[in-house]
Amino acid sequence: MRILVQGGLVIDTAPEVVVRPETDVLIEDGRIAAVGPGLPADGAEVIDARGRIVLPGFVDTHRHLWQTALRGIGAAGDLGFYFDKVMQARGTRYRPEDVAASNLVGALECLDGGITTVQDYSHVQGSATFAEAAIDALDRSGIRAVFGFGPSPLVGGPVDPLEMRRVAALASDRITIALASTGPAFAPFDVVEADWALAASLGLPIVTHIDRSHLTETPITDLSSAGLLRPDTVYVHGNNLSDAELKLIAESGASVSVTPTVESRLEMGAPTAARLKALGVPLSLGIDTVTSAAGDMFSAMQQILALGHNAFTTAEVLQLATIAGAQALNLPDIGSLALGNQADLILLRATDLNLAGGLQDPVATVVTSAHPGNVETVLVGGKVLKRNGHLHPTPVQAALTALTTSTTHLHPTSPTA
């Protein structure tokens, strides 16, 4: 199948951010075959991109999709409040059907706002049955995902090897699997060693929250001393780690996912993106949880720009949301419009009121002014999932109805719970 995205203002992100007016993108068999002006249609389906900004889909490197049904309830408190009211009071009430409902609507929300790849850190697992429900929902949405399977930090303990193998077998072309370890910040070190050994035996990457905690002041040094630092690891947050700890991450070839709004709302420590950049630590952007933050990448980019104290250009922020996320998740064929890459593209209406007048610097306009309502078209692997501003072909209303049912079930009857 051939698709020609014709005549748009194309923004590519690698190796540098570049703007190409009146440019076409040719897609063949789900991949980018050519980028340039005046490409021949030759029987291709034509998507008219005139008056549109065309760019790679966003890559969200840390999100708890299962919490979609709990939107907004964590905005009133800090990390302790989150563990009490979100993880304990509601998280323990989840059934597999609730995970499925949240994952489907959460993934559709991602797509609607131009996020074409998400790292879903799923730590609500009662068993692999929960993961199967989550992955099935991801598959039905059409999104590209890295699904992280692991236990709640409230439960602790290592990832169950049998369950992890069962989940790993669910990998597909669009959905890959990672081991989501509670890690040295939340688990005894023998648990950490077991998780790292299991990931190595299955050839799986690791995703884990990382900060100083009551268990250790130096979680990265602990991993280094045990020979467990590895490049295919995404560490999340790290706001209160020392420069020496962060440098160890950089030296290992791993990366840090920064979730600026949630880190601020939950009082995890000073904004860390500028410090990571200064120390040479690879970083990318995540949303984390809609219990405390907006679910779109535009908001995250604006937060990084605002909290970075001029440490980042708008071009660098756009890269954090695209190519840097692809690199963090070890997905080399997304995040840019390089030839042969997966055709994960989004089109924004440049003629919308909030983007009008911004074509002198379209990169800055996208980063500072765009929002999900500007996203007109979304493709994942060359498949159109949003067209003319409407998600297609997923039955959105049915997904929302299922989520409403789950939300009603999940909220305790006590007004103080």
Backbone torsions as a table, in degrees:
resi	resn	phi	psi	omega
1	MET	NA	138.2	-179.1
2	ARG	-119.9	135.1	176.2
3	ILE	-128.6	135.7	175.6
4	LEU	-116.7	113.3	173.4
5	VAL	-87.8	109.9	-160.5
6	GLN	-112.1	127.5	165.9
7	GLY	78.3	21.2	-178.4
8	GLY	-88.0	169.5	169.5
9	LEU	-88.6	104.6	-170.8
10	VAL	-93.3	130.0	173.4
11	ILE	-114.4	117.8	174.1
12	ASP	-103.0	162.8	-169.2
13	THR	-121.1	-5.6	-176.5
14	ALA	-147.8	144.9	-1.0
15	PRO	-71.8	-22.5	172.7
16	GLU	-125.1	161.3	175.0
17	VAL	-74.7	127.5	-178.2
18	VAL	-136.4	143.7	-179.9
19	VAL	-111.8	128.6	-178.5
20	ARG	-126.7	100.7	178.8
21	PRO	-68.1	154.5	174.5
22	GLU	45.9	56.9	-174.5
23	THR	-122.7	146.7	178.8
24	ASP	-103.6	154.1	171.7
25	VAL	-126.4	119.4	179.2
26	LEU	-98.9	129.9	-179.3
27	ILE	-116.1	129.3	176.0
28	GLU	-130.3	126.5	179.2
29	ASP	51.3	41.0	173.7
30	GLY	82.8	1.6	-178.1
31	ARG	-125.7	159.1	-178.2
32	ILE	-76.8	119.3	-175.9
33	ALA	-101.1	-28.5	-179.4
34	ALA	-163.4	148.6	174.6
35	VAL	-135.0	122.3	-179.7
36	GLY	170.0	172.3	-179.6
37	PRO	-80.0	146.8	171.3
38	GLY	63.9	35.2	179.3
39	LEU	-71.4	140.4	-179.8
40	PRO	-69.5	139.0	179.9
41	ALA	-74.0	-45.0	175.4
42	ASP	45.0	54.9	175.3
43	GLY	81.5	2.2	-179.9
44	ALA	-75.3	152.1	167.6
45	GLU	-67.2	129.8	-176.9
46	VAL	-103.2	126.8	171.0
47	ILE	-105.6	115.5	-177.1
48	ASP	-74.0	112.6	-177.3
49	ALA	-106.8	12.6	176.5
50	ARG	-63.5	134.6	-175.3
51	GLY	74.3	16.4	-179.4
52	ARG	-122.9	151.9	171.5
53	ILE	-102.8	125.6	-176.7
54	VAL	-110.3	126.8	179.3
55	LEU	-151.6	165.8	178.5
56	PRO	-63.3	150.2	176.0
57	GLY	-63.7	152.2	-180.0
58	PHE	-75.2	153.8	-180.0
59	VAL	-122.0	111.9	179.6
60	ASP	-93.8	113.4	-171.9
61	THR	-94.2	5.6	174.0
62	HIS	-162.9	116.6	-179.2
63	ARG	-156.7	140.5	173.7
64	HIS	-102.6	87.7	-176.1
65	LEU	-63.6	-28.1	-177.8
66	TRP	-63.0	-16.4	-178.0
67	GLN	-89.7	7.4	-179.7
68	THR	-56.9	-36.9	-178.7
69	ALA	-70.1	-7.1	-177.2
70	LEU	-111.9	23.1	-173.6
71	ARG	-50.4	130.4	171.2
72	GLY	86.0	-12.9	-171.2
73	ILE	-76.6	-13.5	-178.7
74	GLY	-97.8	2.6	-174.0
75	ALA	-73.0	-13.3	-173.7
76	ALA	-94.0	1.5	-174.2
77	GLY	-148.8	-179.4	-177.9
78	ASP	-92.7	-163.4	-177.0
79	LEU	-63.3	-37.9	177.1
80	GLY	-62.6	-40.6	176.1
81	PHE	-61.0	-42.2	179.8
82	TYR	-60.7	-46.8	-179.6
83	PHE	-64.6	-36.3	-177.3
84	ASP	-75.0	-52.8	-171.0
85	LYS	-87.8	-28.0	-179.3
86	VAL	-97.2	-61.6	-174.2
87	MET	-67.7	-45.9	-175.1
88	GLN	-85.3	-58.2	-172.3
89	ALA	-66.7	-36.4	-178.5
90	ARG	-106.5	-42.4	-175.8
91	GLY	-57.4	-34.0	-178.8
92	THR	-75.7	-8.6	179.6
93	ARG	-93.6	-4.9	-174.1
94	TYR	-67.1	141.2	169.6
95	ARG	-112.9	163.3	178.4
96	PRO	-53.8	-37.3	-179.2
97	GLU	-67.8	-26.9	176.5
98	ASP	-72.9	-39.3	175.6
99	VAL	-61.4	-43.8	-179.7
100	ALA	-61.5	-44.5	-178.4
101	ALA	-64.0	-45.0	179.8
102	SER	-66.5	-42.2	-178.8
103	ASN	-64.3	-39.6	-178.7
104	LEU	-67.4	-49.5	-179.9
105	VAL	-66.6	-38.6	177.9
106	GLY	-62.5	-41.5	177.9
107	ALA	-67.2	-39.1	177.3
108	LEU	-65.1	-37.7	175.5
109	GLU	-61.0	-42.8	176.4
110	CYS	-56.1	-53.9	-177.3
111	LEU	-60.8	-41.8	-178.6
112	ASP	-59.7	-32.2	-179.8
113	GLY	-98.1	10.3	175.0
114	GLY	91.6	5.8	173.8
115	ILE	-85.0	113.4	-177.0
116	THR	-100.3	-14.4	176.0
117	THR	-134.7	135.3	179.5
118	VAL	-135.3	138.5	169.1
119	GLN	-92.7	107.9	-176.5
120	ASP	-93.6	104.2	180.0
121	TYR	-88.2	101.9	-170.3
122	SER	-104.9	95.7	-178.5
123	HIS	-116.4	45.2	176.0
124	VAL	-117.2	21.8	-167.0
125	GLN	-76.2	122.4	165.5
126	GLY	-88.0	-28.2	177.9
127	SER	-169.8	179.0	176.6
128	ALA	-63.9	-18.0	176.7
129	THR	-60.9	-37.9	175.8
130	PHE	-62.6	-44.0	-180.0
131	ALA	-64.3	-39.4	178.0
132	GLU	-61.1	-40.4	177.8
133	ALA	-65.2	-41.3	-179.7
134	ALA	-65.3	-45.5	-177.4
135	ILE	-68.5	-38.3	176.3
136	ASP	-60.1	-40.7	178.5
137	ALA	-65.9	-42.2	176.7
138	LEU	-58.7	-43.9	-179.4
139	ASP	-63.4	-43.0	-179.4
140	ARG	-65.8	-29.4	-179.4
141	SER	-70.5	-30.1	-177.0
142	GLY	94.5	-1.1	-177.5
143	ILE	-74.9	159.4	170.0
144	ARG	-92.4	135.9	-173.2
145	ALA	-145.5	151.7	165.0
146	VAL	-113.6	109.6	-173.8
147	PHE	-92.4	118.0	179.0
148	GLY	-97.5	118.2	-176.4
149	PHE	-102.8	127.1	177.0
150	GLY	-173.6	171.5	-176.7
151	PRO	-83.6	162.4	172.4
152	SER	-67.1	143.1	175.1
153	PRO	-64.5	-16.9	175.9
154	LEU	-69.4	-28.6	-178.2
155	VAL	-89.3	-42.0	-178.2
156	GLY	73.6	-171.0	179.9
157	GLY	84.7	164.6	-178.8
158	PRO	-76.0	163.4	171.7
159	VAL	-65.7	132.2	-178.4
160	ASP	-69.6	121.7	-176.0
161	PRO	-59.6	-42.3	-178.7
162	LEU	-66.1	-43.6	179.0
163	GLU	-65.4	-39.8	-179.9
164	MET	-63.9	-40.9	177.6
165	ARG	-64.1	-38.8	178.8
166	ARG	-63.4	-40.6	179.3
167	VAL	-71.7	-40.2	-179.3
168	ALA	-58.9	-30.6	-179.4
169	ALA	-70.7	-9.7	-179.4
170	LEU	-88.3	1.1	179.8
171	ALA	-60.4	148.3	179.8
172	SER	-143.4	-173.1	-179.7
173	ASP	-60.9	-37.9	-177.3
174	ARG	-96.9	-20.6	-174.2
175	ILE	-121.0	113.7	175.6
176	THR	-105.2	166.9	-171.1
177	ILE	-119.8	140.1	173.8
178	ALA	-128.7	159.8	174.1
179	LEU	-93.5	121.2	179.9
180	ALA	-98.8	94.6	-176.6
181	SER	-87.4	144.2	171.6
182	THR	-65.0	-26.0	168.5
183	GLY	73.2	177.5	-173.8
184	PRO	-66.1	-17.1	178.6
185	ALA	-75.2	-23.1	-173.0
186	PHE	-130.2	-0.8	-176.0
187	ALA	-137.9	150.2	173.0
188	PRO	-58.6	155.9	-170.4
189	PHE	-70.1	-24.0	176.0
190	ASP	-66.5	-31.3	174.6
191	VAL	-67.4	-42.4	177.9
192	VAL	-59.0	-46.9	-178.9
193	GLU	-61.5	-40.5	179.3
194	ALA	-64.5	-42.4	179.5
195	ASP	-63.9	-45.2	-178.7
196	TRP	-64.8	-38.2	178.4
197	ALA	-66.6	-39.7	179.1
198	LEU	-64.9	-45.0	178.0
199	ALA	-58.7	-42.4	179.9
200	ALA	-64.9	-40.1	-177.3
201	SER	-67.8	-28.2	-178.6
202	LEU	-99.6	-2.8	-179.2
203	GLY	68.1	34.5	-177.0
204	LEU	-104.3	144.3	171.0
205	PRO	-72.2	167.7	-178.7
206	ILE	-119.7	138.0	169.2
207	VAL	-123.4	136.5	-176.6
208	THR	-158.0	144.9	171.9
209	HIS	-74.8	141.0	-176.4
210	ILE	-140.5	125.2	175.1
211	ASP	-164.2	167.6	168.7
212	ARG	-65.3	147.1	179.5
213	SER	-151.8	-177.0	178.2
214	HIS	-65.7	-16.6	-179.2
215	LEU	-85.3	-33.8	-177.1
216	THR	-160.0	142.4	173.8
217	GLU	-88.0	-18.4	-173.4
218	THR	-132.9	68.0	-175.1
219	PRO	-62.9	-36.1	-178.7
220	ILE	-73.7	-39.1	175.0
221	THR	-61.5	-39.4	178.0
222	ASP	-60.2	-45.2	178.1
223	LEU	-63.6	-41.6	-179.6
224	SER	-62.8	-44.5	-178.6
225	SER	-62.6	-29.1	179.3
226	ALA	-91.1	4.0	-179.4
227	GLY	69.5	30.2	-174.4
228	LEU	-106.4	-0.1	176.0
229	LEU	-69.5	133.1	-176.8
230	ARG	-147.5	150.4	-174.6
231	PRO	-70.1	-28.6	-175.5
232	ASP	-89.1	53.4	179.6
233	THR	-129.7	133.4	171.6
234	VAL	-108.6	114.0	174.3
235	TYR	-91.8	138.6	-175.8
236	VAL	-111.5	131.9	177.1
237	HIS	81.7	-103.6	-178.6
238	GLY	75.9	20.1	-174.6
239	ASN	-61.1	-35.5	-175.9
240	ASN	-101.5	15.3	175.8
241	LEU	-79.1	150.6	177.8
242	SER	-73.6	163.6	176.0
243	ASP	-58.6	-37.8	-179.5
244	ALA	-63.1	-39.3	178.0
245	GLU	-65.1	-44.9	-178.8
246	LEU	-65.3	-35.7	177.8
247	LYS	-63.7	-34.2	177.0
248	LEU	-63.0	-37.5	176.0
249	ILE	-61.4	-46.5	179.5
250	ALA	-59.7	-44.1	-178.1
251	GLU	-66.5	-26.6	-179.0
252	SER	-79.1	-14.8	-176.3
253	GLY	86.3	4.4	177.9
254	ALA	-85.1	-174.2	-176.1
255	SER	-144.3	169.9	-179.9
256	VAL	-121.4	132.1	172.5
257	SER	-94.3	122.2	-179.5
258	VAL	-100.3	131.1	178.8
259	THR	-122.9	83.1	-163.3
260	PRO	-61.3	-41.9	-176.2
261	THR	-68.3	-47.6	-178.7
262	VAL	-66.1	-40.0	178.9
263	GLU	-61.2	-35.8	177.8
264	SER	-74.5	-47.5	-176.7
265	ARG	-62.7	-38.9	-176.8
266	LEU	-91.5	7.6	173.6
267	GLU	57.0	49.7	-178.8
268	MET	-82.3	-10.9	-178.0
269	GLY	136.7	177.1	-178.0
270	ALA	-62.9	149.0	176.0
271	PRO	-52.1	136.4	-169.6
272	THR	-113.9	-8.3	-173.6
273	ALA	-59.3	-45.8	-178.6
274	ALA	-63.7	-37.9	179.0
275	ARG	-68.2	-40.0	176.8
276	LEU	-60.1	-45.5	179.0
277	LYS	-60.3	-44.8	-178.5
278	ALA	-63.6	-31.4	-179.3
279	LEU	-88.1	-1.9	179.7
280	GLY	77.3	24.6	179.6
281	VAL	-89.5	122.9	175.8
282	PRO	-59.2	134.6	-179.8
283	LEU	-138.9	159.3	179.3
284	SER	-145.3	179.9	-174.6
285	LEU	-112.5	139.8	172.9
286	GLY	-133.4	160.2	176.6
287	ILE	-90.1	-39.9	180.0
288	ASP	84.1	-83.7	-175.7
289	THR	-149.6	135.6	178.3
290	VAL	-78.3	2.1	170.7
291	THR	-67.9	-21.7	-176.2
292	SER	-133.1	-4.2	-173.1
293	ALA	-146.6	159.2	171.4
294	ALA	-65.7	151.3	-172.8
295	GLY	-94.0	18.8	-175.6
296	ASP	-119.6	155.1	-176.8
297	MET	-75.8	-25.6	177.7
298	PHE	-60.1	-44.1	178.5
299	SER	-61.9	-41.7	179.7
300	ALA	-64.6	-41.9	178.3
301	MET	-62.6	-41.7	179.9
302	GLN	-65.3	-36.2	177.3
303	GLN	-65.6	-44.4	179.1
304	ILE	-60.7	-43.2	-180.0
305	LEU	-64.2	-41.2	-177.8
306	ALA	-72.0	-37.8	-175.5
307	LEU	-90.4	-6.6	-175.8
308	GLY	-84.5	-5.0	177.3
309	HIS	50.7	50.7	177.0
310	ASN	65.3	19.6	177.2
311	ALA	-76.8	-20.7	-175.3
312	PHE	-124.3	140.1	166.7
313	THR	-80.7	164.9	177.4
314	THR	-64.2	-32.7	177.2
315	ALA	-63.8	-41.4	179.1
316	GLU	-66.2	-37.5	178.0
317	VAL	-64.8	-41.8	177.5
318	LEU	-62.0	-37.2	176.8
319	GLN	-65.8	-37.3	177.0
320	LEU	-58.2	-34.5	-176.4
321	ALA	-85.7	-5.5	-175.2
322	THR	-131.0	-89.7	-171.8
323	ILE	-64.7	-36.3	178.9
324	ALA	-65.2	-36.5	176.6
325	GLY	-66.2	-40.4	177.1
326	ALA	-61.1	-42.3	179.7
327	GLN	-66.7	-40.5	179.5
328	ALA	-60.7	-39.9	-177.8
329	LEU	-88.2	5.0	179.5
330	ASN	55.9	46.3	175.6
331	LEU	-116.8	86.8	-169.2
332	PRO	-71.4	-11.5	-175.5
333	ASP	-110.3	28.0	171.3
334	ILE	-135.0	177.5	172.9
335	GLY	90.5	-10.2	176.9
336	SER	-150.7	176.3	179.9
337	LEU	-101.8	29.9	178.1
338	ALA	-61.9	145.5	179.1
339	LEU	-60.3	134.9	-178.2
340	GLY	91.4	-13.3	177.8
341	ASN	-69.0	157.3	171.3
342	GLN	-57.4	139.2	-179.3
343	ALA	-83.3	70.7	173.7
344	ASP	-98.7	99.2	-172.0
345	LEU	-128.0	154.2	170.9
346	ILE	-132.9	148.3	177.1
347	LEU	-120.7	126.9	176.6
348	LEU	-107.2	142.3	175.4
349	ARG	-76.6	107.3	179.4
350	ALA	-71.8	-12.8	-178.0
351	THR	-89.3	-3.0	178.5
352	ASP	-65.8	153.4	-173.9
353	LEU	-55.8	-41.7	-175.9
354	ASN	-75.6	-10.5	176.9
355	LEU	-109.6	-7.5	-177.8
356	ALA	-61.2	139.4	179.8
357	GLY	81.9	7.3	-173.9
358	GLY	-103.3	9.9	-174.0
359	LEU	-79.3	-8.1	173.0
360	GLN	-67.8	-31.2	175.7
361	ASP	-142.0	78.2	-174.7
362	PRO	-64.5	-29.0	178.4
363	VAL	-64.5	-49.1	178.1
364	ALA	-62.4	-36.4	179.9
365	THR	-64.5	-44.6	178.1
366	VAL	-61.2	-46.9	-173.8
367	VAL	-70.6	-38.5	-173.5
368	THR	-93.9	-24.0	-167.3
369	SER	-125.3	-18.7	-174.9
370	ALA	-76.5	159.0	176.1
371	HIS	-147.1	171.0	-175.4
372	PRO	-56.5	-28.5	-179.7
373	GLY	-65.7	-16.7	177.3
374	ASN	-81.8	-13.0	-175.3
375	VAL	-78.6	110.5	-176.4
376	GLU	-94.0	-39.6	-173.5
377	THR	-136.2	139.8	177.7
378	VAL	-136.0	130.8	174.4
379	LEU	-123.3	139.7	172.6
380	VAL	-126.1	118.6	-177.0
381	GLY	58.9	33.4	179.4
382	GLY	79.4	-0.4	178.1
383	LYS	-95.9	128.3	-179.3
384	VAL	-77.4	115.9	180.0
385	LEU	-107.1	-16.4	173.1
386	LYS	-138.9	129.7	-177.2
387	ARG	-138.9	133.5	179.5
388	ASN	53.9	35.0	176.6
389	GLY	83.0	5.7	-177.7
390	HIS	-126.2	134.4	176.6
391	LEU	-63.3	143.2	-173.2
392	HIS	-152.8	132.8	2.7
393	PRO	-105.9	14.1	-175.0
394	THR	-59.6	134.6	176.8
395	PRO	-73.0	90.7	-172.2
396	VAL	-63.1	-42.3	-175.8
397	GLN	-62.4	-39.7	178.1
398	ALA	-64.0	-39.0	177.9
399	ALA	-63.9	-41.1	179.5
400	LEU	-67.5	-36.9	178.3
401	THR	-63.7	-43.0	178.3
402	ALA	-64.0	-38.0	179.1
403	LEU	-66.2	-39.9	178.3
404	THR	-60.5	-41.7	177.3
405	THR	-61.1	-43.5	179.4
406	SER	-65.5	-44.6	-179.2
407	THR	-58.3	-41.7	178.1
408	THR	-61.8	-41.8	179.3
409	HIS	-67.2	-37.7	-168.5
410	LEU	-79.1	-23.9	-176.4
411	HIS	-87.8	121.4	179.2
412	PRO	-59.4	154.5	-177.7
413	THR	-73.6	-25.7	-180.0
414	SER	-70.4	129.3	-178.0
415	PRO	-66.6	-17.7	-179.7
416	THR	-96.9	-3.3	-175.2
417	ALA	-77.9	NA	NA
